[in-house]
Structures are given as structure tokens and as C-alpha cells.
Amino acid sequence: MPDRESLVNKGVVSFGSRRGRGSATSTDVNQVVVIGTARGGTSLVAGALHHLGVYLGEKSSPPVFEDVRLARTIEKGSLDEAKDIVKEYSDRHPVLAFKRPSVIDNLSVIEKVFDCPRYIFVYKDIFSISNRNSISMLTDVLPGMERALKQYRNTVSFLRDVNPEALLVSYEKALRYPEHFVDRVIEFCGISPTPKQVEAARKFINPEPRQYLDVSRVTKSQGRLAGVKDRVVHGWARYVHRSVHAEVNILVNDALVARVVADQPRPDLDKRFGQSCAFSFTLPEDMVVQKGDSVRARVSDDVLDISNSPIKLS
């Protein structure tokens, strides 16, 4: 008999039915594909699966949990090779899951590569998606909302036309009811995780995961403030996800004194990164600096200093 709890919208709904392809039955393969738009919550679902003990591919790693080996094979159109990778994974693991937001634009490819896949579709507030992309990728909000709407319409058409076995998940509700979300994922995938794995999956669900937010931003940089000698500030800096040269802010006692482009050659860095990324700046002769003053360096549109910054003058 229904109770009051059953009236609560916890944001997880089962859809469709198990399909057979050729000789395949529901016990032959257990392949799960996570579908959602970029910055739309797929990493939350994939991360929960990872903590529940589900295999996500040879090259999958936190915080995004995407198997780049399989993903790149699919994206370059080598579907026979992709099928071989899926078979290799499935032969070695009782459950295989795959997550790559870009496949939302071509779900028919997934149907060709996987053998009777089941799907977890995750949906998130479209403004939140677009604003996250605006923050992380420096994109405009309105086009991002339009793109998310189009992609979500595509998933609705796919669900209606193909009728796959699927779990529909609200990202916002998963954050609010993590225990319910994890329990439904366990049931849907037909797995038997340990109590420790279940607890780890529940704890993983976080509305603002710091590692993901850091790794996923296009402004993420790396570098090192090597030192200050004879009034020359020197080091190196580069973007992690972009090939353009980084502009570095030089600050003395937290006051901006210069912006320099990190495009100077240095053999070891040129070989390591395939681009010149060293920088140097001579402090002006009329600038008074003394022992204990702080010198900092930060890529201009990043939120963190490069490593070894600040340096105290001695």
C-alpha cells in the first residue's frame, strides 16, 4: 500500500525493457553506458559506479572517469576496433560501464559498438550546465543552454524510438537523496557491492567536487616560479588544456607590477611540452625591494599561483 514516502520525488525512474541482439540475452552481457551533456552530471554517475566496483575501462581515472582509449577509438570512427575493445573489457569483467559526454550527439554509434547496452541518462538544470561551462570553458551562457536543450531532445527521441532499458536520473535529486540514487543504480546494474563500497559511493556524491572543478577548467595552468636573482624574476608557465602561450602576472607584495608572456625557449621545457613556455622579468630600477618582500606569479586568468609561488626575497 502506498505511503507518504512514495509521494516524494527522488528523481530516479526506470524506463524501457531489456533487449536481445542475436544470441545475446540479459545474462550474456552487462554493459552500461552513462549518457548526459558535458558538465551535466555524468562524472557523478560514473564516479559512483567506480566506487561500487564497476569497471570503467583501462584508461579511466578520477575525477572524470572516462576511458580515453575506447572514447578516442569511437570518435575517430574506428567502430570495429571499438567493438574489439568492448569485447576485451567485457570478457575480463562482469560489468562494464562507459562514460563520454560527447556521445550524446550520436547515440546510434553506441548501439553499434556495444552489445545490448543499458543506459543511465542523467539530466541537470540547463542553466546550471551552461553556467558551469561558462566558468570552466569561458563559453557564452545562452548558446550553451540551447545546446543542452537540443541534446536533451535527442535523448528523448532516442528513448521513445529505441525503447532501451534505461535509468533516468535527476542530477539535483541524486545530490539530495544520495542513498536512494546509489541503491537504484545497484539494482539497475545487478551488482553486489560490499558495504564499504556502497558507503564510498554515497560519500562520493558532492555538489561541488574540488578536484573535478579544478581539472575540468580550460584556464587550468601549470608552472613554477624558479626564483629571483639580480632583480630578474624567472620561471615557466603553460595552460594544461590549451596550446596558446600563457600570460603571467608578476606581483610584488601582492601588487601587480607586470604581465609577461611565457613564450621564451628553454630546451628541457620545449622537449617536455612541445612549446616554449619560460618567462623572465626584470624588476624596474626605481622599484624598492628589500629582504622579506614577497614575489608571486600567476597565469592571468587562473585562480591559483604557479608552484613555488610566492618567494620571499633574501
Buried (B, 14 or more C-beta within 10 A) or exposed (E): EEEEEEEEEBBBEEEBEEBEEEEEEBEEBBBBBBBBBBBBBBBBBBBBBBBBBBBBBEEBEBBBBBBBBBBBBBBEEBEEBBBEBBBEBBEEBEBBBBBBBEBBEEBEBBBEBBBBBBBBBBBBBBEBBBBBBBBBBEBEEEEBBEBBBEBBEBBEEBBEEBEBBBBBBBBBBBBBBBEBBBBBBBEBBEBEBEEEBBEBBBEBBEEEBEEBBEBBBBBBBBBBBBEBEEEEBBBBBBBEEEEEBBBBBBBBEEEEBBEBBBBBEBEEBBEEBEBBBBBBBEBEEEEEBEEEBBBBBBBBBBEEBBEEBBBEBE
